[in-house]
């Protein structure tokens, strides 16, 4: 029986998951593959720990180069994350004709073109199913299953930490700070949660999905990214009253020749199945002109689901190596006619909350400014009586252009009768 | 640019969908593939109609042999359905070294081994993503994405017609007959709805999924299959009262060395996302030891979603042909240690409804018989007052063995105080 030798760079939580799944399911993997997979070497800077895994210490090293330059190793799994030294390692490995499997969404979102070009030149495979949605079969679905579709949109919850926090806030009526603390205690959020909370991780992932779906390069800095740190129980409650839930969504839509791509807290109707995807789960909806809507839900992070995706890629590449098949490339060609829509130009429905002085004429004044800016109101709630702190005045709008909304908010915020910060949350109805 | 020539046998609703998607998305398919796909010939017995498609009449034929024996054709799409002449056509085509794409779940469930063996011998690919779940990426997920998992269960709604009928009955409180009529009017159910209503279509599909997940051949006649024709608004309402919905589920689970595989109307908790998958949608949940639970939802039938899956397979095979790659086989090896569990041996929670004479001691009598048969009761509802027709007495049980349940029902049904038919509905909690 053939043996495919692999190397692992990065023995963190996910790396340890890969080792465990590979050990536990080795017999089954061998049977399905008709070959065995040998983890020949593991590199990690803090390798002395070994993470309590039952592995032969002799395969551990602190030097990634020992894997990258090992002539016997066919496939390298990169799980160190971040830009550097991951990029350098990957490019060296590709130059040495190693096939690559990576879960590094930040790296792919920023340097994907460089990596794919190098891989194409050296004729090696790049597996990156694990970069988005953990074990959810999203990458291969876009590349293969749904390849005959003209994609219209891809959107969903792609960050488990953010979803855990918003779910907690919604179900237990606690503040973001309290929910974040719980997420950190459970190991769902890191000590510095910026990437998750501020939507940066989601932006990386939607950039990868959109580039696959729409066949073009998405410069990550052009993805409009707004986090959830300003979301309060007040807005979550108003959302509920209107029949909505607030989720951190990553959205990519193609309209005519433009792509609308963005990450922000979003109100979605409670009858949309995504609104009920809670905790650390992810959910991604794909709309194509043949398939209609397909929704994939599952564990979007964590050691084992991510290991499942990593090893699925390893097995696919192994299968190709055994058969002598050519590398399988994803045809991401920059389509010159496609342009990214600036956030100013998008159209959406909006939730707007102002704190106003509770006196006659306020509603008329604010709705007048909205009307002047071509914003038509779907419903309005005004509540409570508190002269000192102001009362909330909440509008749900019909579809409007973002620029008009921003102008209206600017104008309204200048009014004497408006106190404190004005809140805007975009609404997604899947159109 | 290379051209891959394909032939289509069967120009029914789905065949026409394939033609339309192929035409509408041709530019995009060409770009993604780096080659063009030419539909060289279409065979259908009633070809004169052409189904109003803008296709050159000269490519139409009534003789499948003209496609099967066409030396220029690389890939044949089989969409006639049923056992014969589909089987004969496929085997002839495979013998002529044609690659096959099929949506024929009945044929694969019954003659899959013959077909796969022939394909393996002739070294051709068989694409069958469209056979289960329409456009939902389920087959490739089991084969590739999740290949590193030891699968524990695959279950869900795999028949859109049945789901449409049950959803209608649940939401509009109408009878099965009324819901079926509406399904037929909308084209969701055929004139003879037996395959859908009686669970046969679902049985074919779960046999295919289980054989992939558990790596063994599932003789279709061994799949316990119970349809929905006995489901009444009464049971749907009781289900709601207990916090459940009734769905036609196809279930396959592996426990130790046995496989529990069955199709039947099933009560699932209303907080299980599958319970909210309504209308013609399908939903399939996969549980693997690495990935945890993944849920895929989408349009499980219909011309375009099915065409999406068919053409995804065509493109994958085309890609392999262009690269000169070897055929990709699914390793379904009959695992001798695996045995199928007879329905008698399964354990489940149960909903039991009896019509009883409304007099003292009845509850004690029935619960006594249940207890004697090792069935423990979770909750009970007795309702209404009607001496003539009897009143419903409903039990929800804890986990019990099917054989015990059947024995208890037999014993209870013989009692004088029990009137009419006793109803059993299995409960699924995903364990």
Interface residues (C-beta under 8 A of the other chain):
Chain A: X17 X21 X22 X24 X25 X28 X29 X31 X32 X33 X34 X129 X134 X135 X136 X137 X140 X141 X144 X145 X146 X147 X148 X149 X150 X215 X273 X276 X277 X288 X289 X290 X291 X292 X293 X294 X295 X296 X297 X298 X299 X302 X304 X305 X307 X308 X309 X311 X312 X314 X315 X316 X319 X320 X323 X324 X325 X326 X328 X331 X333
Chain B: X17 X21 X22 X24 X25 X28 X29 X31 X32 X33 X34 X129 X134 X135 X136 X137 X140 X141 X144 X145 X146 X147 X148 X149 X150 X215 X273 X276 X277 X288 X289 X290 X291 X292 X293 X294 X295 X296 X297 X298 X299 X302 X304 X305 X307 X308 X309 X311 X312 X314 X315 X316 X319 X320 X323 X324 X325 X326 X328 X331 X333
